Amino acid sequence: MHDKRTRGGLNFACGRLGAGSMASLVGLRGPLRSRLIEALYTGKGLSEVGASRDGFWVAAESRLPRFRGTLQGWAKGLLGARDPAELVHALTALGLWESRAASRARLSDGEQRLAATLPALLSDADGIVLVEEVFAGLDLVAKSRLLTLLEARVAEGVLVVIETDDWGVAEQCDSLAVIGREGVLFCGKTSSLMDRAVEEVRIATPREASVRAMVDPFSVSVEVHRGEVRAWAPAGQDLAAKLLALGYGDVEFVVVRPAQLRETVLAMLGPS
């Protein structure tokens, strides 16, 4: 779409998020989260590394403004003198091409919500922020379409930050910021956070003591819950625990469940 050079990263309030990245902003609601969203939404207090400039950030709206004429006619006014193929691509990616000649009143609520993001998606801004309300009213198909178009902008060097409580959306972002009550608990690559996660290994065996002795060299903790032996293995140790258990004669079965982003973040946030 845009002929844009990849720019430097951003000095974000919670750390450094690089250009060409899609980051989710999750965690507890409160003054800190509100201030971060306000800063992102307005662009105040945020600057591009090496050079501050106006218009770095643009916020995607959750509601379509009133306009006269067709959706395509309104959207053309957003492009200025730029290539109209950008609009064709955006409308098609969002599933709105067949509705391009419709008036605002003829668009469904979901179509209006998707169309409302066009000013941000078609802008030349280096950063796009989407507050929680943008995704809240979209169904699964619409969310997927919007994320696909956002990923295309990320590939052009745009930095996208999404405030969300939707774990499905957060899992598709390569970076993550976890907001606690009084500070930022994590800010960086989602994969880096998951490297710290704990994977669960469930072992069915009548001999708890044997399992404890078996997994002890691998730093796997074991407990019994309602007769079921469960072992929690640090990332990378789950396969070793599974192989050991399978090699033990009285083990009936082993289930290895990878750690989930939701559980990892909730553990960081602690009891509510």
C-alpha positions in Angstrom: 0.0 0.0 0.0 2.3 2.7 1.2 5.9 3.3 0.1 7.2 3.8 3.6 10.7 3.4 5.0 11.0 1.4 8.2 11.6 4.0 10.9 13.2 3.7 14.3 11.5 2.3 17.4 9.4 4.2 19.8 10.2 5.4 23.3 7.0 4.0 24.8 6.0 4.8 28.3 6.7 1.2 29.4 9.8 0.4 27.4 10.8 0.1 23.8 8.5 -1.1 21.0 10.0 -1.2 17.6 8.7 -0.1 14.3 7.1 -2.8 12.2 5.5 -4.4 15.2 2.0 -5.2 16.5 1.7 -4.9 20.2 -1.2 -5.7 22.5 -1.8 -3.6 25.7 -3.4 -5.8 28.3 -3.8 -5.9 32.1 -5.7 -4.2 34.9 -7.9 -1.2 34.3 -6.9 1.8 36.3 -5.3 5.2 36.2 -2.0 3.9 34.6 -3.7 2.1 31.8 -6.0 5.1 31.2 -3.0 7.4 31.1 -1.1 5.2 28.6 -4.2 5.0 26.3 -4.7 8.7 26.5 -1.1 9.3 25.6 -1.3 6.9 22.7 -4.7 8.3 21.6 -3.5 11.9 21.6 0.1 11.4 20.8 1.1 13.6 23.8 4.3 12.5 25.6 5.3 10.1 22.8 8.0 10.7 20.3 9.8 8.9 17.5 13.3 7.9 18.5 15.7 10.6 17.2 13.0 13.1 16.1 9.7 14.3 17.6 7.1 15.3 15.1 3.4 15.9 15.0 1.1 13.3 13.6 3.2 10.3 14.5 0.2 8.5 16.0 -3.3 8.1 14.6 -6.2 6.5 16.5 -8.6 4.1 14.8 -12.2 5.1 15.6 -14.9 2.6 16.7 -17.8 4.5 15.2 -18.3 5.7 11.6 -18.9 9.4 11.3 -22.0 10.6 9.4 -21.4 11.4 5.7 -23.4 11.9 2.5 -23.1 9.8 -0.5 -21.4 6.3 -0.7 -18.9 4.6 1.4 -16.4 4.6 -1.4 -16.9 8.3 -2.1 -16.4 9.2 1.6 -13.3 7.0 1.8 -11.8 8.6 -1.3 -11.7 11.9 0.5 -9.3 10.3 3.0 -6.7 9.5 0.4 -6.0 13.0 -1.0 -3.7 12.6 -4.0 -2.4 9.1 -3.1 -2.9 6.0 -5.2 -6.6 5.0 -5.2 -5.5 1.4 -5.3 -4.9 1.7 -1.6 -8.6 2.2 -1.0 -9.5 -0.8 -3.2 -7.1 -2.9 -1.3 -8.4 -1.7 2.1 -12.0 -2.2 1.2 -11.4 -5.6 -0.2 -9.3 -6.7 2.8 -12.0 -5.5 5.2 -14.7 -7.3 3.2 -16.4 -4.0 2.3 -15.9 -4.0 -1.4 -19.4 -5.2 -2.2 -20.8 -2.4 0.0 -18.7 0.3 -1.5 -21.7 2.0 -3.2 -23.9 1.8 -0.1 -24.9 4.8 2.0 -24.0 4.9 5.7 -27.6 4.0 6.6 -27.4 0.8 4.5 -24.3 -0.5 6.2 -24.7 -3.0 9.0 -23.3 -2.2 12.4 -20.3 -4.5 11.8 -19.6 -2.9 8.4 -19.8 0.6 10.0 -17.3 -0.4 12.7 -14.8 -1.8 10.1 -15.3 1.3 7.9 -14.6 3.6 10.9 -11.0 2.2 11.0 -10.3 3.4 7.4 -9.0 6.9 8.3 -6.3 5.3 10.4 -5.6 2.4 8.1 -5.2 4.7 5.1 -3.2 7.4 6.9 0.6 8.0 6.5 1.1 7.9 10.3 3.9 5.8 11.6 1.9 4.5 14.5 -1.7 3.3 14.8 -3.5 2.8 18.1 -6.8 0.9 18.5 -8.6 1.2 21.8 -10.6 -1.7 23.2 -13.9 -0.5 21.8 -12.7 -0.9 18.2 -12.6 -4.7 18.5 -15.3 -5.1 21.0 -18.2 -4.9 18.5 -16.7 -7.0 15.8 -17.4 -10.7 15.2 -14.7 -13.3 14.6 -14.6 -12.8 10.8 -14.5 -9.0 11.0 -11.7 -9.2 13.7 -9.7 -11.5 11.4 -10.1 -9.2 8.4 -9.0 -6.1 10.5 -6.0 -8.0 11.9 -4.9 -9.1 8.4 -4.9 -5.5 7.2 -3.1 -4.3 10.3 -0.4 -7.0 9.7 0.0 -5.6 6.2 0.6 -2.2 7.6 3.1 -3.6 10.1 5.0 -5.2 7.2 5.4 -1.7 5.8 7.1 -0.5 9.0 4.1 0.8 11.0 3.9 0.3 14.7 0.4 -0.9 15.8 -0.7 -0.9 19.5 -4.0 -2.6 20.4 -5.7 -2.2 23.8 -7.6 -5.4 24.3 -9.0 -7.9 26.8 -9.5 -10.4 24.0 -6.8 -13.1 24.4 -7.3 -14.3 20.8 -6.3 -10.8 19.6 -3.4 -10.6 22.0 -2.0 -13.9 20.9 -1.7 -12.7 17.3 0.4 -9.7 18.4 4.2 -10.2 18.4 4.7 -7.8 21.3 2.9 -7.3 24.6 2.7 -4.7 27.4 1.2 -6.0 30.7 -0.2 -3.2 32.9 -0.4 -3.7 36.6 -2.0 -1.5 39.3 1.0 0.7 39.8 3.4 -0.1 37.0 4.2 -1.9 33.8 4.9 -5.6 34.6 6.2 -6.6 31.2 6.9 -4.9 27.9 8.5 -6.7 25.0 8.2 -9.7 22.7 5.3 -12.0 23.4 7.5 -15.0 22.7 10.0 -13.7 25.4 7.2 -13.7 28.0 6.1 -17.2 27.0 9.7 -18.5 27.4 9.2 -17.8 31.1 5.9 -19.7 31.2 5.3 -23.0 32.9 3.9 -25.9 31.0 1.7 -28.5 32.6 2.4 -32.3 32.5 -0.4 -34.5 33.8 0.7 -38.1 34.6 -1.6 -40.9 35.5 0.1 -43.3 37.8 -0.7 -45.0 41.2 2.8 -44.2 42.5 3.2 -40.6 43.4 6.6 -41.1 45.1 8.0 -42.7 42.0 7.0 -39.8 39.8 8.5 -37.3 42.2 11.9 -39.2 42.1 11.6 -39.6 38.4 11.2 -35.9 37.6 13.3 -34.3 40.4 16.5 -34.0 38.3 14.5 -31.9 35.8 13.2 -29.3 38.2 9.6 -30.4 37.7 7.3 -29.8 40.6 4.7 -32.4 41.4 1.4 -32.4 43.3 -1.6 -34.7 43.7 -5.1 -33.3 43.1 -8.0 -35.7 43.6 -5.9 -38.7 42.9 -4.3 -37.2 39.7 -0.6 -36.5 39.6 0.3 -33.2 38.0 3.7 -31.9 37.2 4.6 -28.4 36.2 7.7 -28.2 34.0 9.7 -25.0 33.1 9.7 -24.3 29.4 11.9 -26.8 27.6 11.6 -29.5 30.3 8.2 -30.8 29.3 9.5 -33.3 26.8 12.1 -34.6 29.2 9.4 -35.2 31.8 7.2 -36.9 29.3 9.9 -39.2 28.1 10.8 -40.2 31.7 7.2 -40.9 32.6 6.6 -42.9 29.5 9.6 -45.0 30.3 8.3 -45.8 33.7 6.5 -49.1 33.8 3.3 -48.2 35.7 2.5 -45.0 34.0 -0.8 -45.2 32.1 -0.7 -41.9 30.2 0.9 -38.5 30.0 -0.7 -35.3 28.8 1.4 -32.3 28.1 -0.5 -29.0 27.9 1.5 -25.9 26.7 1.3 -22.8 28.7 -1.3 -20.3 27.7 -0.8 -16.5 27.3 -3.9 -15.8 29.3 -2.7 -17.9 32.3 0.8 -16.5 32.1 -0.4 -12.9 32.2 -3.0 -13.6 34.9 -0.3 -15.1 37.1 1.8 -12.0 36.7 -1.1 -9.8 37.7 -1.7 -11.9 40.8 -5.0 -12.1 42.8 -7.5 -9.4 42.0 
